[in-house]
Amino acid sequence: MKLEILQSCPSVIRDFLTYNETIKGKSSRSVEGYFLDLQTFFRYLLTVRGKVAKDTEFEEIDISSVDIELIKTVTISDLYAFLVFCKNERENNAATRARKTSTLRIFFKYLSSQTHQIENNPALMLESPKVKQALPKHLTLEDSLELLSSVEGPNKERDFCILVLFLNCGLRLAELCALNLSSISTDGTLKVIGKGNKERVVYLNSACLEAINAYMQVRPNDGIPITDKNALFISRNHRRISPKTVQHIVKTYLEKAGLGDQGFSTHKLRHTAATLMYQHGDVDIRVLKDILGHANLGTTQIYTHVSDKQIKHAVDKNPLANVKSKK
């Protein structure tokens, strides 16, 4: 968590953020998201309570005065009014408002159940806006093969290996960049450090093992700083490859494969891996959850969408599919 965030926080919020990062193991990005949501809420609350000068810009409102006594006065009506404010005044969509709702729930649960600083939890019955669940955008099997066949150039072994791991293992961008030589085990598995520093083991198929072995034959060994010696993927500057570089690599090959204008990205390759495993590999949803490193099964459920081909196949497999009427 950034130092400036800690310094600008009232103690009650700072303690909440620290608890989530150190005890709950939340990522810095998640914790900073909590801060921004709470900052917006308390700026709104201070405004409607008449504690802000009328000519103060909303983004300039100082929340350092927020304390537990103010928080004790918050009601569920305040929370719903805040969500209306987010919708009408800040034009937040349902997904953004749902995230803010989640933050408020977690914050007030912490104050009531974890630290017992408040007796009543105003967010206990707070309902979340309904979010239309869009199907994750992904490459088809044919698109994936075209992408892999487009790899060429002086770093083709490295770049091909990166794409293969994305498409076969469903890694996140940060997870791929953080891979070390020591992450690869002799038993054909890969140790991945996911969100919240949670470690999971991914089994490497033959395509992954072959791609890694080919890359290891040409991976630079000289001129690498001691801090990056163990990094699996090395940039042209002989340092651990950065997320920005990987994004550029993926974008380049998507364009070469004729897929550059369809909104695909490194994260869409993760969606592709999950979708292909589920649709073509007969993978149980609980197994897919562990492969992807999801904390909740609900997150993985989105990949259970079925294609038109699967629907037709299911209907054709009905044991009554070939029954004909008697003539």
Salt bridges, closest charged atoms under 4 A:
ASP37 OD1 - ARG99 NH2 2.62
ASP37 OD1 - LYS100 NZ 3.77
GLU59 OE1 - ARG43 NH1 3.17
GLU59 OE2 - ARG90 NH1 3.13
GLU69 OE2 - LYS72 NZ 3.65
ASP78 OD2 - ARG49 NH2 2.80
GLU152 OE2 - LYS256 NZ 3.27
ASP159 OD1 - ARG158 NE 2.98
GLU175 OE2 - ARG172 NH1 2.51
GLU175 OE1 - ARG200 NH2 2.85
ASP284 OD1 - ARG286 NE 3.02
ASP290 OD1 - LYS289 NZ 3.71
ASP316 OD2 - LYS312 NZ 2.82
